[in-house]
Amino acid sequence: KADIMMEDQSWAAITALTGIFNREAQVLDLNGDVNFFHDLGYEIRTESAQLDIEEGHAVGMEHVEGQGPFGQFVAEGFEVFDRGSRVVLTGKSRLLIYPDGDR
């Protein structure tokens, strides 16, 4: 389990069955029931992910599902860039956008 305070004072909670943190490289490898939750209401669930803490980059190559104020998604993988400002769904994906959701 990890609670992370962001530079903008928002926070994220991350849980997984196992995790290995490479302190020198600032990379966290997570495996088993990985769950990311951000205080703005975003949640992502997958089986494995790698987070580059210093670069603000994350990648997962397994089934992923999530939701937030914007809607819901399911994909075969994901990549997060620029500390979450851009999320790319990879492989076969489905996205449901709520008409009144956050833009």
Sequence and secondary structure as in RCSB ss.txt:
>XXXX:A:sequence
KADIMMEDQSWAAITALTGIFNREAQVLDLNGDVNFFHDLGYEIRTESAQLDIEEGHAVGMEHVEGQGPFGQFVA
EGFEVFDRGSRVVLTGKSRLLIYPDGDR
>XXXX:A:secstr
 EEEE TTS EEEEE SEEEEETTTTEEEEEEEEEEEETTTEEEEEEEEEEETTTTEEEE S EEEEETTEEEEE
EEEEEEGGGTEEEEEEEEEEEE TTS  
